[in-house]
Amino acid sequence: MGIISWIVLGVIAGFIGSKIVNKTGQGMIMDIVLGIVGAIVGGLIFSAFGASGVTGLNIYSLIVAVVGAVVVLWAYHQFSGSRTL
């Protein structure tokens, strides 16, 4: 996947993950970072269960990235002391 695809997937997954966890976005840059890290974490989680990780710019990869973004955002809130959940 190219860098533009990772950024697009990151923006979408980060935004959706932020809305799921705390109902507000984290800002454009944080949403991108969260989504890209979430895609990596989601890929690792799905791979641990025998499924494939991020496969490109498609719906399945978006689901994987959103799951990872939710996990990363939840962990971020737990460790940062932000209790706005």
C-alpha positions as CSV (number, residue, x, y, z in Angstrom):
1,M,0.0,0.0,0.0
2,G,1.3,3.5,-0.8
3,I,1.7,6.3,1.6
4,I,-1.4,8.1,0.3
5,S,-3.5,5.0,0.8
6,W,-2.2,4.7,4.4
7,I,-3.0,8.4,5.1
8,V,-6.5,8.0,3.6
9,L,-7.2,4.8,5.6
10,G,-5.7,6.5,8.7
11,V,-7.9,9.5,8.5
12,I,-11.1,7.5,8.0
13,A,-10.2,4.8,10.6
14,G,-9.0,7.4,13.2
15,F,-12.1,9.5,12.8
16,I,-14.4,6.6,13.1
17,G,-12.5,5.1,16.0
18,S,-12.5,8.5,17.8
19,K,-16.3,8.8,17.3
20,I,-16.8,5.2,18.7
21,V,-14.7,5.7,21.8
22,N,-15.4,9.2,23.0
23,K,-17.8,10.8,20.5
24,T,-15.4,13.5,19.5
25,G,-12.6,13.6,17.0
26,Q,-9.0,14.0,18.3
27,G,-8.1,16.6,15.6
28,M,-6.9,15.9,12.0
29,I,-3.3,15.0,12.8
30,M,-4.1,12.9,15.8
31,D,-6.8,11.1,13.8
32,I,-4.3,10.3,11.0
33,V,-1.7,9.0,13.5
34,L,-4.3,7.1,15.5
35,G,-5.7,5.5,12.3
36,I,-2.3,4.5,10.9
37,V,-1.2,3.0,14.3
38,G,-4.6,1.5,14.6
39,A,-4.2,-0.2,11.2
40,I,-0.9,-1.7,12.3
41,V,-2.3,-2.8,15.7
42,G,-5.5,-4.1,14.1
43,G,-3.4,-6.1,11.6
44,L,-1.5,-7.6,14.4
45,I,-4.7,-8.5,16.4
46,F,-6.4,-10.0,13.3
47,S,-3.2,-11.9,12.4
48,A,-3.0,-13.4,15.9
49,F,-6.5,-14.9,15.4
50,G,-5.5,-16.3,12.0
51,A,-7.2,-13.7,9.8
52,S,-5.3,-11.4,7.4
53,G,-4.5,-7.9,8.4
54,V,-4.7,-4.7,6.2
55,T,-4.9,-5.9,2.6
56,G,-5.2,-2.6,0.8
57,L,-7.7,0.3,0.6
58,N,-11.0,-1.6,1.0
59,I,-13.8,-2.2,3.5
60,Y,-12.1,-5.2,5.2
61,S,-9.0,-3.1,5.8
62,L,-11.1,-0.3,7.1
63,I,-12.7,-2.6,9.6
64,V,-9.3,-3.9,10.7
65,A,-8.0,-0.4,11.1
66,V,-11.1,0.8,13.0
67,V,-10.8,-2.1,15.4
68,G,-7.1,-1.3,16.0
69,A,-7.9,2.4,16.3
70,V,-10.5,1.7,19.0
71,V,-8.0,-0.4,20.9
72,V,-5.2,2.2,20.6
73,L,-7.6,5.1,21.6
74,W,-8.9,3.1,24.6
75,A,-5.3,2.4,25.7
76,Y,-4.4,6.0,25.2
77,H,-7.2,7.2,27.4
78,Q,-6.3,4.6,30.1
79,F,-2.7,5.6,30.3
80,S,-3.1,9.4,29.8
81,G,-5.6,9.7,32.7
82,S,-8.3,11.1,30.4
83,R,-11.6,9.7,31.7
84,T,-14.0,11.2,29.3
85,L,-15.5,7.9,28.2
